[in-house]
Amino acid sequence: MVRPETPETEADKITPNVPEKKVPVANTSNLTETEKDQVKTNVTDANKGNLPSGSQITVGNDGTTTVTYPDGSKDTIPGDKVVEGKSDADKNESKVPGDKVKVDDPNKLTDSEKEELSNNLEKLNPGTVVTIADDGTATVTYPDGSTNTISGSQLVTAKGNGNTTNSNVKVTPTNTNNKINKDNNSLGKNTANAKAGELPQTGETNDSQKLSVIGMALMGILGLFGLGKKRKKD
């Protein structure tokens, strides 16, 4: 009697892709939620277009990743394929001196300048070996062989640079300009007032002067009128 063949599952048809890069983790036996999320993201990105819609990806404490397909079948990626213990370089951020080393040519350091720079870095990063490139770029090598790189622009500067660059900046004396503008405005105002008929000494206008003259004339007339009435009574 011939038994019916078992239909192929999606797990039989599909082989999940493994991410090219592993996630560095603090403890390969007990991943944090953030580390698990990173593993899940990496597996998802590595399998775009490879997994059917509705597939689910879960990550265990040791990084073991399970892909569950819509038909319920599963594929598993071992944890050591997707995670690795953090290297010394991952665990440590290389320290940089507070002051840059002043050199003759930042693009071509001398041997003595390189030695000074490497000594400074090795003191700040105990247990490391530091090599310096011609442009000041430093490679910090940790005991496990992992490395960090620090760019030369963070470590060296040309002699004489310091804060002297500020002396090359031309500063415009704004207060002097403001004073000139103020004086110009005052001159313009005096000129305009003069045109309007203002007397420079008294500040009175021609109209005011005219009114004063008319007022005095009226007072004189009224005075004469009063004198005439008095004589009439007499």
Secondary structure, DSSP 8 states (H G I E B T S, - for coil): ---------HHHH------SS-EEES-TTS--HHHHHHHHHHHHHHTTTTS-TT-EEEE-TTS-EEEE-TTS-EEEE-GGGTEEE--HHHH------SS-EEES-TTS--HHHHHHHHHHHHHHSTT-EEEE-TTS-EEEE-TTS-EEEE-GGGTEEETT-TTGGGGGS----HHHHHHHHHHHHHHHHHHHHHHTTB-TTT--BHHHHHHHHHHHHHHHHHHHHHHHHHHHH-
